[in-house]
Amino acid sequence: DGDGGEEGKDEESGDGAARKEMVLIDVRNTFEHAIGHFVDPVTGKTAIDPQTTTFASFDSQYCAKVATDLRDKKVLMYCTGGIRCEKASAMLRKRGVEDVSQLSGGIHRYL
């Protein structure tokens, strides 16, 4: 619907010219995150787990709490197939987070 984040590909997330702090968010639920998640090869930081058991609570339990802190950062998101990222990025944008990108097609397309 056009409200979601930019669809980034893996090569686009590597060396941005303007160096904002990057935040990598795993939009999947806590169970999926525990099975496996991305780790930044440069910093060693693991993707953020929003601590949600269902996606329905993503906006109220995660976005509402962190949107203000994310406004000056580059937010990269991923999920399994891309649908949750599209919705989650729109939720953050509606809360004033402008620099939001997502892995196009999710993990399935990436792999």
Phi and psi restraints in degrees (range 20) as a CNS / XPLOR table:
assign (resid 1 and name C) (resid 2 and name N)
       (resid 2 and name CA) (resid 2 and name C) 1.0 90.1 20.0 2
assign (resid 2 and name N) (resid 2 and name CA)
       (resid 2 and name C) (resid 3 and name N) 1.0 -7.5 20.0 2
assign (resid 2 and name C) (resid 3 and name N)
       (resid 3 and name CA) (resid 3 and name C) 1.0 -88.9 20.0 2
assign (resid 3 and name N) (resid 3 and name CA)
       (resid 3 and name C) (resid 4 and name N) 1.0 -13.8 20.0 2
assign (resid 3 and name C) (resid 4 and name N)
       (resid 4 and name CA) (resid 4 and name C) 1.0 -76.2 20.0 2
assign (resid 4 and name N) (resid 4 and name CA)
       (resid 4 and name C) (resid 5 and name N) 1.0 178.0 20.0 2
assign (resid 4 and name C) (resid 5 and name N)
       (resid 5 and name CA) (resid 5 and name C) 1.0 -74.9 20.0 2
assign (resid 5 and name N) (resid 5 and name CA)
       (resid 5 and name C) (resid 6 and name N) 1.0 167.8 20.0 2
assign (resid 5 and name C) (resid 6 and name N)
       (resid 6 and name CA) (resid 6 and name C) 1.0 -63.1 20.0 2
assign (resid 6 and name N) (resid 6 and name CA)
       (resid 6 and name C) (resid 7 and name N) 1.0 143.7 20.0 2
assign (resid 6 and name C) (resid 7 and name N)
       (resid 7 and name CA) (resid 7 and name C) 1.0 -90.3 20.0 2
assign (resid 7 and name N) (resid 7 and name CA)
       (resid 7 and name C) (resid 8 and name N) 1.0 100.1 20.0 2
assign (resid 7 and name C) (resid 8 and name N)
       (resid 8 and name CA) (resid 8 and name C) 1.0 -87.3 20.0 2
assign (resid 8 and name N) (resid 8 and name CA)
       (resid 8 and name C) (resid 9 and name N) 1.0 151.2 20.0 2
assign (resid 8 and name C) (resid 9 and name N)
       (resid 9 and name CA) (resid 9 and name C) 1.0 -106.1 20.0 2
assign (resid 9 and name N) (resid 9 and name CA)
       (resid 9 and name C) (resid 10 and name N) 1.0 163.5 20.0 2
assign (resid 9 and name C) (resid 10 and name N)
       (resid 10 and name CA) (resid 10 and name C) 1.0 -56.7 20.0 2
assign (resid 10 and name N) (resid 10 and name CA)
       (resid 10 and name C) (resid 11 and name N) 1.0 -36.0 20.0 2
assign (resid 10 and name C) (resid 11 and name N)
       (resid 11 and name CA) (resid 11 and name C) 1.0 -72.9 20.0 2
assign (resid 11 and name N) (resid 11 and name CA)
       (resid 11 and name C) (resid 12 and name N) 1.0 -18.5 20.0 2
assign (resid 11 and name C) (resid 12 and name N)
       (resid 12 and name CA) (resid 12 and name C) 1.0 -80.7 20.0 2
assign (resid 12 and name N) (resid 12 and name CA)
       (resid 12 and name C) (resid 13 and name N) 1.0 -18.9 20.0 2
assign (resid 12 and name C) (resid 13 and name N)
       (resid 13 and name CA) (resid 13 and name C) 1.0 -92.4 20.0 2
assign (resid 13 and name N) (resid 13 and name CA)
       (resid 13 and name C) (resid 14 and name N) 1.0 4.1 20.0 2
assign (resid 13 and name C) (resid 14 and name N)
       (resid 14 and name CA) (resid 14 and name C) 1.0 -83.7 20.0 2
assign (resid 14 and name N) (resid 14 and name CA)
       (resid 14 and name C) (resid 15 and name N) 1.0 -55.2 20.0 2
assign (resid 14 and name C) (resid 15 and name N)
       (resid 15 and name CA) (resid 15 and name C) 1.0 -133.7 20.0 2
assign (resid 15 and name N) (resid 15 and name CA)
       (resid 15 and name C) (resid 16 and name N) 1.0 65.0 20.0 2
assign (resid 15 and name C) (resid 16 and name N)
       (resid 16 and name CA) (resid 16 and name C) 1.0 -60.2 20.0 2
assign (resid 16 and name N) (resid 16 and name CA)
       (resid 16 and name C) (resid 17 and name N) 1.0 143.5 20.0 2
assign (resid 16 and name C) (resid 17 and name N)
       (resid 17 and name CA) (resid 17 and name C) 1.0 -65.1 20.0 2
assign (resid 17 and name N) (resid 17 and name CA)
       (resid 17 and name C) (resid 18 and name N) 1.0 -48.0 20.0 2
assign (resid 17 and name C) (resid 18 and name N)
       (resid 18 and name CA) (resid 18 and name C) 1.0 -90.1 20.0 2
assign (resid 18 and name N) (resid 18 and name CA)
       (resid 18 and name C) (resid 19 and name N) 1.0 119.0 20.0 2
assign (resid 18 and name C) (resid 19 and name N)
       (resid 19 and name CA) (resid 19 and name C) 1.0 -87.7 20.0 2
assign (resid 19 and name N) (resid 19 and name CA)
       (resid 19 and name C) (resid 20 and name N) 1.0 88.0 20.0 2
assign (resid 19 and name C) (resid 20 and name N)
       (resid 20 and name CA) (resid 20 and name C) 1.0 -87.1 20.0 2
assign (resid 20 and name N) (resid 20 and name CA)
       (resid 20 and name C) (resid 21 and name N) 1.0 158.9 20.0 2
assign (resid 20 and name C) (resid 21 and name N)
       (resid 21 and name CA) (resid 21 and name C) 1.0 -65.6 20.0 2
assign (resid 21 and name N) (resid 21 and name CA)
       (resid 21 and name C) (resid 22 and name N) 1.0 131.7 20.0 2
assign (resid 21 and name C) (resid 22 and name N)
       (resid 22 and name CA) (resid 22 and name C) 1.0 -98.7 20.0 2
assign (resid 22 and name N) (resid 22 and name CA)
       (resid 22 and name C) (resid 23 and name N) 1.0 138.7 20.0 2
assign (resid 22 and name C) (resid 23 and name N)
       (resid 23 and name CA) (resid 23 and name C) 1.0 -123.8 20.0 2
assign (resid 23 and name N) (resid 23 and name CA)
       (resid 23 and name C) (resid 24 and name N) 1.0 125.5 20.0 2
assign (resid 23 and name C) (resid 24 and name N)
       (resid 24 and name CA) (resid 24 and name C) 1.0 -105.8 20.0 2
assign (resid 24 and name N) (resid 24 and name CA)
       (resid 24 and name C) (resid 25 and name N) 1.0 120.0 20.0 2
assign (resid 24 and name C) (resid 25 and name N)
       (resid 25 and name CA) (resid 25 and name C) 1.0 -115.5 20.0 2
assign (resid 25 and name N) (resid 25 and name CA)
       (resid 25 and name C) (resid 26 and name N) 1.0 126.6 20.0 2
assign (resid 25 and name C) (resid 26 and name N)
       (resid 26 and name CA) (resid 26 and name C) 1.0 -88.6 20.0 2
assign (resid 26 and name N) (resid 26 and name CA)
       (resid 26 and name C) (resid 27 and name N) 1.0 107.5 20.0 2
assign (resid 26 and name C) (resid 27 and name N)
       (resid 27 and name CA) (resid 27 and name C) 1.0 -78.4 20.0 2
assign (resid 27 and name N) (resid 27 and name CA)
       (resid 27 and name C) (resid 28 and name N) 1.0 -9.0 20.0 2
assign (resid 27 and name C) (resid 28 and name N)
       (resid 28 and name CA) (resid 28 and name C) 1.0 -69.9 20.0 2
assign (resid 28 and name N) (resid 28 and name CA)
       (resid 28 and name C) (resid 29 and name N) 1.0 171.7 20.0 2
assign (resid 28 and name C) (resid 29 and name N)
       (resid 29 and name CA) (resid 29 and name C) 1.0 -76.8 20.0 2
assign (resid 29 and name N) (resid 29 and name CA)
       (resid 29 and name C) (resid 30 and name N) 1.0 170.4 20.0 2
assign (resid 29 and name C) (resid 30 and name N)
       (resid 30 and name CA) (resid 30 and name C) 1.0 -59.2 20.0 2
assign (resid 30 and name N) (resid 30 and name CA)
       (resid 30 and name C) (resid 31 and name N) 1.0 -38.3 20.0 2
assign (resid 30 and name C) (resid 31 and name N)
       (resid 31 and name CA) (resid 31 and name C) 1.0 -61.5 20.0 2
assign (resid 31 and name N) (resid 31 and name CA)
       (resid 31 and name C) (resid 32 and name N) 1.0 -47.2 20.0 2
assign (resid 31 and name C) (resid 32 and name N)
       (resid 32 and name CA) (resid 32 and name C) 1.0 -64.7 20.0 2
assign (resid 32 and name N) (resid 32 and name CA)
       (resid 32 and name C) (resid 33 and name N) 1.0 -40.5 20.0 2
assign (resid 32 and name C) (resid 33 and name N)
       (resid 33 and name CA) (resid 33 and name C) 1.0 -61.0 20.0 2
assign (resid 33 and name N) (resid 33 and name CA)
       (resid 33 and name C) (resid 34 and name N) 1.0 -40.6 20.0 2
assign (resid 33 and name C) (resid 34 and name N)
       (resid 34 and name CA) (resid 34 and name C) 1.0 -65.5 20.0 2
assign (resid 34 and name N) (resid 34 and name CA)
       (resid 34 and name C) (resid 35 and name N) 1.0 -30.2 20.0 2
assign (resid 34 and name C) (resid 35 and name N)
       (resid 35 and name CA) (resid 35 and name C) 1.0 -68.0 20.0 2
assign (resid 35 and name N) (resid 35 and name CA)
       (resid 35 and name C) (resid 36 and name N) 1.0 -36.4 20.0 2
assign (resid 35 and name C) (resid 36 and name N)
       (resid 36 and name CA) (resid 36 and name C) 1.0 175.1 20.0 2
assign (resid 36 and name N) (resid 36 and name CA)
       (resid 36 and name C) (resid 37 and name N) 1.0 147.8 20.0 2
assign (resid 36 and name C) (resid 37 and name N)
       (resid 37 and name CA) (resid 37 and name C) 1.0 -155.5 20.0 2
assign (resid 37 and name N) (resid 37 and name CA)
       (resid 37 and name C) (resid 38 and name N) 1.0 165.4 20.0 2
assign (resid 37 and name C) (resid 38 and name N)
       (resid 38 and name CA) (resid 38 and name C) 1.0 -78.0 20.0 2
assign (resid 38 and name N) (resid 38 and name CA)
       (resid 38 and name C) (resid 39 and name N) 1.0 150.3 20.0 2
assign (resid 38 and name C) (resid 39 and name N)
       (resid 39 and name CA) (resid 39 and name C) 1.0 -127.9 20.0 2
assign (resid 39 and name N) (resid 39 and name CA)
       (resid 39 and name C) (resid 40 and name N) 1.0 133.4 20.0 2
assign (resid 39 and name C) (resid 40 and name N)
       (resid 40 and name CA) (resid 40 and name C) 1.0 -66.5 20.0 2
assign (resid 40 and name N) (resid 40 and name CA)
       (resid 40 and name C) (resid 41 and name N) 1.0 119.3 20.0 2
assign (resid 40 and name C) (resid 41 and name N)
       (resid 41 and name CA) (resid 41 and name C) 1.0 -67.8 20.0 2
assign (resid 41 and name N) (resid 41 and name CA)
       (resid 41 and name C) (resid 42 and name N) 1.0 -21.3 20.0 2
assign (resid 41 and name C) (resid 42 and name N)
       (resid 42 and name CA) (resid 42 and name C) 1.0 -84.3 20.0 2
assign (resid 42 and name N) (resid 42 and name CA)
       (resid 42 and name C) (resid 43 and name N) 1.0 -49.5 20.0 2
assign (resid 42 and name C) (resid 43 and name N)
       (resid 43 and name CA) (resid 43 and name C) 1.0 -94.3 20.0 2
assign (resid 43 and name N) (resid 43 and name CA)
       (resid 43 and name C) (resid 44 and name N) 1.0 -21.3 20.0 2
assign (resid 43 and name C) (resid 44 and name N)
       (resid 44 and name CA) (resid 44 and name C) 1.0 80.4 20.0 2
assign (resid 44 and name N) (resid 44 and name CA)
       (resid 44 and name C) (resid 45 and name N) 1.0 1.9 20.0 2
assign (resid 44 and name C) (resid 45 and name N)
       (resid 45 and name CA) (resid 45 and name C) 1.0 -73.0 20.0 2
assign (resid 45 and name N) (resid 45 and name CA)
       (resid 45 and name C) (resid 46 and name N) 1.0 138.2 20.0 2
assign (resid 45 and name C) (resid 46 and name N)
       (resid 46 and name CA) (resid 46 and name C) 1.0 -85.5 20.0 2
assign (resid 46 and name N) (resid 46 and name CA)
       (resid 46 and name C) (resid 47 and name N) 1.0 157.3 20.0 2
assign (resid 46 and name C) (resid 47 and name N)
       (resid 47 and name CA) (resid 47 and name C) 1.0 -60.3 20.0 2
assign (resid 47 and name N) (resid 47 and name CA)
       (resid 47 and name C) (resid 48 and name N) 1.0 144.2 20.0 2
assign (resid 47 and name C) (resid 48 and name N)
       (resid 48 and name CA) (resid 48 and name C) 1.0 -69.8 20.0 2
assign (resid 48 and name N) (resid 48 and name CA)
       (resid 48 and name C) (resid 49 and name N) 1.0 133.2 20.0 2
assign (resid 48 and name C) (resid 49 and name N)
       (resid 49 and name CA) (resid 49 and name C) 1.0 -99.3 20.0 2
assign (resid 49 and name N) (resid 49 and name CA)
       (resid 49 and name C) (resid 50 and name N) 1.0 111.8 20.0 2
assign (resid 49 and name C) (resid 50 and name N)
       (resid 50 and name CA) (resid 50 and name C) 1.0 -67.0 20.0 2
assign (resid 50 and name N) (resid 50 and name CA)
       (resid 50 and name C) (resid 51 and name N) 1.0 -2.0 20.0 2
assign (resid 50 and name C) (resid 51 and name N)
       (resid 51 and name CA) (resid 51 and name C) 1.0 61.5 20.0 2
assign (resid 51 and name N) (resid 51 and name CA)
       (resid 51 and name C) (resid 52 and name N) 1.0 45.6 20.0 2
assign (resid 51 and name C) (resid 52 and name N)
       (resid 52 and name CA) (resid 52 and name C) 1.0 -111.9 20.0 2
assign (resid 52 and name N) (resid 52 and name CA)
       (resid 52 and name C) (resid 53 and name N) 1.0 144.9 20.0 2
assign (resid 52 and name C) (resid 53 and name N)
       (resid 53 and name CA) (resid 53 and name C) 1.0 -95.6 20.0 2
assign (resid 53 and name N) (resid 53 and name CA)
       (resid 53 and name C) (resid 54 and name N) 1.0 -23.6 20.0 2
assign (resid 53 and name C) (resid 54 and name N)
       (resid 54 and name CA) (resid 54 and name C) 1.0 -136.7 20.0 2
assign (resid 54 and name N) (resid 54 and name CA)
       (resid 54 and name C) (resid 55 and name N) 1.0 150.8 20.0 2
assign (resid 54 and name C) (resid 55 and name N)
       (resid 55 and name CA) (resid 55 and name C) 1.0 -66.6 20.0 2
assign (resid 55 and name N) (resid 55 and name CA)
       (resid 55 and name C) (resid 56 and name N) 1.0 -25.8 20.0 2
assign (resid 55 and name C) (resid 56 and name N)
       (resid 56 and name CA) (resid 56 and name C) 1.0 -57.3 20.0 2
assign (resid 56 and name N) (resid 56 and name CA)
       (resid 56 and name C) (resid 57 and name N) 1.0 -24.7 20.0 2
assign (resid 56 and name C) (resid 57 and name N)
       (resid 57 and name CA) (resid 57 and name C) 1.0 -95.7 20.0 2
assign (resid 57 and name N) (resid 57 and name CA)
       (resid 57 and name C) (resid 58 and name N) 1.0 2.4 20.0 2
assign (resid 57 and name C) (resid 58 and name N)
       (resid 58 and name CA) (resid 58 and name C) 1.0 -58.8 20.0 2
assign (resid 58 and name N) (resid 58 and name CA)
       (resid 58 and name C) (resid 59 and name N) 1.0 -46.2 20.0 2
assign (resid 58 and name C) (resid 59 and name N)
       (resid 59 and name CA) (resid 59 and name C) 1.0 -67.3 20.0 2
assign (resid 59 and name N) (resid 59 and name CA)
       (resid 59 and name C) (resid 60 and name N) 1.0 -49.5 20.0 2
assign (resid 59 and name C) (resid 60 and name N)
       (resid 60 and name CA) (resid 60 and name C) 1.0 -75.0 20.0 2
assign (resid 60 and name N) (resid 60 and name CA)
       (resid 60 and name C) (resid 61 and name N) 1.0 -35.1 20.0 2
assign (resid 60 and name C) (resid 61 and name N)
       (resid 61 and name CA) (resid 61 and name C) 1.0 -90.9 20.0 2
assign (resid 61 and name N) (resid 61 and name CA)
       (resid 61 and name C) (resid 62 and name N) 1.0 -25.1 20.0 2
assign (resid 61 and name C) (resid 62 and name N)
       (resid 62 and name CA) (resid 62 and name C) 1.0 -115.6 20.0 2
assign (resid 62 and name N) (resid 62 and name CA)
       (resid 62 and name C) (resid 63 and name N) 1.0 -59.3 20.0 2
assign (resid 62 and name C) (resid 63 and name N)
       (resid 63 and name CA) (resid 63 and name C) 1.0 -56.9 20.0 2
assign (resid 63 and name N) (resid 63 and name CA)
       (resid 63 and name C) (resid 64 and name N) 1.0 -44.5 20.0 2
assign (resid 63 and name C) (resid 64 and name N)
       (resid 64 and name CA) (resid 64 and name C) 1.0 -59.2 20.0 2
assign (resid 64 and name N) (resid 64 and name CA)
       (resid 64 and name C) (resid 65 and name N) 1.0 -32.1 20.0 2
assign (resid 64 and name C) (resid 65 and name N)
       (resid 65 and name CA) (resid 65 and name C) 1.0 -85.4 20.0 2
assign (resid 65 and name N) (resid 65 and name CA)
       (resid 65 and name C) (resid 66 and name N) 1.0 -31.4 20.0 2
assign (resid 65 and name C) (resid 66 and name N)
       (resid 66 and name CA) (resid 66 and name C) 1.0 -114.8 20.0 2
assign (resid 66 and name N) (resid 66 and name CA)
       (resid 66 and name C) (resid 67 and name N) 1.0 -8.3 20.0 2
assign (resid 66 and name C) (resid 67 and name N)
       (resid 67 and name CA) (resid 67 and name C) 1.0 -54.7 20.0 2
assign (resid 67 and name N) (resid 67 and name CA)
       (resid 67 and name C) (resid 68 and name N) 1.0 -44.0 20.0 2
assign (resid 67 and name C) (resid 68 and name N)
       (resid 68 and name CA) (resid 68 and name C) 1.0 -60.3 20.0 2
assign (resid 68 and name N) (resid 68 and name CA)
       (resid 68 and name C) (resid 69 and name N) 1.0 -41.4 20.0 2
assign (resid 68 and name C) (resid 69 and name N)
       (resid 69 and name CA) (resid 69 and name C) 1.0 -70.8 20.0 2
assign (resid 69 and name N) (resid 69 and name CA)
       (resid 69 and name C) (resid 70 and name N) 1.0 -21.7 20.0 2
assign (resid 69 and name C) (resid 70 and name N)
       (resid 70 and name CA) (resid 70 and name C) 1.0 -91.1 20.0 2
assign (resid 70 and name N) (resid 70 and name CA)
       (resid 70 and name C) (resid 71 and name N) 1.0 -7.8 20.0 2
assign (resid 70 and name C) (resid 71 and name N)
       (resid 71 and name CA) (resid 71 and name C) 1.0 -61.3 20.0 2
assign (resid 71 and name N) (resid 71 and name CA)
       (resid 71 and name C) (resid 72 and name N) 1.0 -28.7 20.0 2
assign (resid 71 and name C) (resid 72 and name N)
       (resid 72 and name CA) (resid 72 and name C) 1.0 -102.6 20.0 2
assign (resid 72 and name N) (resid 72 and name CA)
       (resid 72 and name C) (resid 73 and name N) 1.0 14.6 20.0 2
assign (resid 72 and name C) (resid 73 and name N)
       (resid 73 and name CA) (resid 73 and name C) 1.0 -116.6 20.0 2
assign (resid 73 and name N) (resid 73 and name CA)
       (resid 73 and name C) (resid 74 and name N) 1.0 162.5 20.0 2
assign (resid 73 and name C) (resid 74 and name N)
       (resid 74 and name CA) (resid 74 and name C) 1.0 -91.9 20.0 2
assign (resid 74 and name N) (resid 74 and name CA)
       (resid 74 and name C) (resid 75 and name N) 1.0 115.9 20.0 2
assign (resid 74 and name C) (resid 75 and name N)
       (resid 75 and name CA) (resid 75 and name C) 1.0 -101.4 20.0 2
assign (resid 75 and name N) (resid 75 and name CA)
       (resid 75 and name C) (resid 76 and name N) 1.0 123.6 20.0 2
assign (resid 75 and name C) (resid 76 and name N)
       (resid 76 and name CA) (resid 76 and name C) 1.0 -114.7 20.0 2
assign (resid 76 and name N) (resid 76 and name CA)
       (resid 76 and name C) (resid 77 and name N) 1.0 132.9 20.0 2
assign (resid 76 and name C) (resid 77 and name N)
       (resid 77 and name CA) (resid 77 and name C) 1.0 -125.2 20.0 2
assign (resid 77 and name N) (resid 77 and name CA)
       (resid 77 and name C) (resid 78 and name N) 1.0 152.4 20.0 2
assign (resid 77 and name C) (resid 78 and name N)
       (resid 78 and name CA) (resid 78 and name C) 1.0 -145.9 20.0 2
assign (resid 78 and name N) (resid 78 and name CA)
       (resid 78 and name C) (resid 79 and name N) 1.0 156.3 20.0 2
assign (resid 78 and name C) (resid 79 and name N)
       (resid 79 and name CA) (resid 79 and name C) 1.0 -148.1 20.0 2
assign (resid 79 and name N) (resid 79 and name CA)
       (resid 79 and name C) (resid 80 and name N) 1.0 -166.6 20.0 2
assign (resid 79 and name C) (resid 80 and name N)
       (resid 80 and name CA) (resid 80 and name C) 1.0 -73.7 20.0 2
assign (resid 80 and name N) (resid 80 and name CA)
       (resid 80 and name C) (resid 81 and name N) 1.0 -52.0 20.0 2
assign (resid 80 and name C) (resid 81 and name N)
       (resid 81 and name CA) (resid 81 and name C) 1.0 -124.1 20.0 2
assign (resid 81 and name N) (resid 81 and name CA)
       (resid 81 and name C) (resid 82 and name N) 1.0 -1.5 20.0 2
assign (resid 81 and name C) (resid 82 and name N)
       (resid 82 and name CA) (resid 82 and name C) 1.0 106.7 20.0 2
assign (resid 82 and name N) (resid 82 and name CA)
       (resid 82 and name C) (resid 83 and name N) 1.0 -20.4 20.0 2
assign (resid 82 and name C) (resid 83 and name N)
       (resid 83 and name CA) (resid 83 and name C) 1.0 -70.7 20.0 2
assign (resid 83 and name N) (resid 83 and name CA)
       (resid 83 and name C) (resid 84 and name N) 1.0 -45.9 20.0 2
assign (resid 83 and name C) (resid 84 and name N)
       (resid 84 and name CA) (resid 84 and name C) 1.0 -64.2 20.0 2
assign (resid 84 and name N) (resid 84 and name CA)
       (resid 84 and name C) (resid 85 and name N) 1.0 -36.7 20.0 2
assign (resid 84 and name C) (resid 85 and name N)
       (resid 85 and name CA) (resid 85 and name C) 1.0 -63.4 20.0 2
assign (resid 85 and name N) (resid 85 and name CA)
       (resid 85 and name C) (resid 86 and name N) 1.0 -41.7 20.0 2
assign (resid 85 and name C) (resid 86 and name N)
       (resid 86 and name CA) (resid 86 and name C) 1.0 -59.6 20.0 2
assign (resid 86 and name N) (resid 86 and name CA)
       (resid 86 and name C) (resid 87 and name N) 1.0 -46.4 20.0 2
assign (resid 86 and name C) (resid 87 and name N)
       (resid 87 and name CA) (resid 87 and name C) 1.0 -69.6 20.0 2
assign (resid 87 and name N) (resid 87 and name CA)
       (resid 87 and name C) (resid 88 and name N) 1.0 -43.1 20.0 2
assign (resid 87 and name C) (resid 88 and name N)
       (resid 88 and name CA) (resid 88 and name C) 1.0 -65.2 20.0 2
assign (resid 88 and name N) (resid 88 and name CA)
       (resid 88 and name C) (resid 89 and name N) 1.0 -40.0 20.0 2
assign (resid 88 and name C) (resid 89 and name N)
       (resid 89 and name CA) (resid 89 and name C) 1.0 -66.5 20.0 2
assign (resid 89 and name N) (resid 89 and name CA)
       (resid 89 and name C) (resid 90 and name N) 1.0 -35.8 20.0 2
assign (resid 89 and name C) (resid 90 and name N)
       (resid 90 and name CA) (resid 90 and name C) 1.0 -65.0 20.0 2
assign (resid 90 and name N) (resid 90 and name CA)
       (resid 90 and name C) (resid 91 and name N) 1.0 -38.3 20.0 2
assign (resid 90 and name C) (resid 91 and name N)
       (resid 91 and name CA) (resid 91 and name C) 1.0 -61.9 20.0 2
assign (resid 91 and name N) (resid 91 and name CA)
       (resid 91 and name C) (resid 92 and name N) 1.0 -44.6 20.0 2
assign (resid 91 and name C) (resid 92 and name N)
       (resid 92 and name CA) (resid 92 and name C) 1.0 -67.5 20.0 2
assign (resid 92 and name N) (resid 92 and name CA)
       (resid 92 and name C) (resid 93 and name N) 1.0 -40.2 20.0 2
assign (resid 92 and name C) (resid 93 and name N)
       (resid 93 and name CA) (resid 93 and name C) 1.0 -62.6 20.0 2
assign (resid 93 and name N) (resid 93 and name CA)
       (resid 93 and name C) (resid 94 and name N) 1.0 -38.8 20.0 2
assign (resid 93 and name C) (resid 94 and name N)
       (resid 94 and name CA) (resid 94 and name C) 1.0 -65.2 20.0 2
assign (resid 94 and name N) (resid 94 and name CA)
       (resid 94 and name C) (resid 95 and name N) 1.0 -20.3 20.0 2
assign (resid 94 and name C) (resid 95 and name N)
       (resid 95 and name CA) (resid 95 and name C) 1.0 -98.4 20.0 2
assign (resid 95 and name N) (resid 95 and name CA)
       (resid 95 and name C) (resid 96 and name N) 1.0 11.9 20.0 2
assign (resid 95 and name C) (resid 96 and name N)
       (resid 96 and name CA) (resid 96 and name C) 1.0 94.8 20.0 2
assign (resid 96 and name N) (resid 96 and name CA)
       (resid 96 and name C) (resid 97 and name N) 1.0 7.3 20.0 2
assign (resid 96 and name C) (resid 97 and name N)
       (resid 97 and name CA) (resid 97 and name C) 1.0 -89.5 20.0 2
assign (resid 97 and name N) (resid 97 and name CA)
       (resid 97 and name C) (resid 98 and name N) 1.0 111.7 20.0 2
assign (resid 97 and name C) (resid 98 and name N)
       (resid 98 and name CA) (resid 98 and name C) 1.0 -92.6 20.0 2
assign (resid 98 and name N) (resid 98 and name CA)
       (resid 98 and name C) (resid 99 and name N) 1.0 -35.0 20.0 2
assign (resid 98 and name C) (resid 99 and name N)
       (resid 99 and name CA) (resid 99 and name C) 1.0 -93.5 20.0 2
assign (resid 99 and name N) (resid 99 and name CA)
       (resid 99 and name C) (resid 100 and name N) 1.0 78.7 20.0 2
assign (resid 99 and name C) (resid 100 and name N)
       (resid 100 and name CA) (resid 100 and name C) 1.0 -122.3 20.0 2
assign (resid 100 and name N) (resid 100 and name CA)
       (resid 100 and name C) (resid 101 and name N) 1.0 128.0 20.0 2
assign (resid 100 and name C) (resid 101 and name N)
       (resid 101 and name CA) (resid 101 and name C) 1.0 -129.2 20.0 2
assign (resid 101 and name N) (resid 101 and name CA)
       (resid 101 and name C) (resid 102 and name N) 1.0 158.4 20.0 2
assign (resid 101 and name C) (resid 102 and name N)
       (resid 102 and name CA) (resid 102 and name C) 1.0 -135.4 20.0 2
assign (resid 102 and name N) (resid 102 and name CA)
       (resid 102 and name C) (resid 103 and name N) 1.0 153.5 20.0 2
assign (resid 102 and name C) (resid 103 and name N)
       (resid 103 and name CA) (resid 103 and name C) 1.0 -73.0 20.0 2
assign (resid 103 and name N) (resid 103 and name CA)
       (resid 103 and name C) (resid 104 and name N) 1.0 113.3 20.0 2
assign (resid 103 and name C) (resid 104 and name N)
       (resid 104 and name CA) (resid 104 and name C) 1.0 -56.6 20.0 2
assign (resid 104 and name N) (resid 104 and name CA)
       (resid 104 and name C) (resid 105 and name N) 1.0 121.8 20.0 2
assign (resid 104 and name C) (resid 105 and name N)
       (resid 105 and name CA) (resid 105 and name C) 1.0 78.3 20.0 2
assign (resid 105 and name N) (resid 105 and name CA)
       (resid 105 and name C) (resid 106 and name N) 1.0 2.3 20.0 2
assign (resid 105 and name C) (resid 106 and name N)
       (resid 106 and name CA) (resid 106 and name C) 1.0 70.3 20.0 2
assign (resid 106 and name N) (resid 106 and name CA)
       (resid 106 and name C) (resid 107 and name N) 1.0 -168.5 20.0 2
assign (resid 106 and name C) (resid 107 and name N)
       (resid 107 and name CA) (resid 107 and name C) 1.0 -62.1 20.0 2
assign (resid 107 and name N) (resid 107 and name CA)
       (resid 107 and name C) (resid 108 and name N) 1.0 -37.5 20.0 2
assign (resid 107 and name C) (resid 108 and name N)
       (resid 108 and name CA) (resid 108 and name C) 1.0 -58.0 20.0 2
assign (resid 108 and name N) (resid 108 and name CA)
       (resid 108 and name C) (resid 109 and name N) 1.0 -43.8 20.0 2
assign (resid 108 and name C) (resid 109 and name N)
       (resid 109 and name CA) (resid 109 and name C) 1.0 -73.5 20.0 2
assign (resid 109 and name N) (resid 109 and name CA)
       (resid 109 and name C) (resid 110 and name N) 1.0 -36.5 20.0 2
assign (resid 109 and name C) (resid 110 and name N)
       (resid 110 and name CA) (resid 110 and name C) 1.0 -61.2 20.0 2
assign (resid 110 and name N) (resid 110 and name CA)
       (resid 110 and name C) (resid 111 and name N) 1.0 -44.0 20.0 2
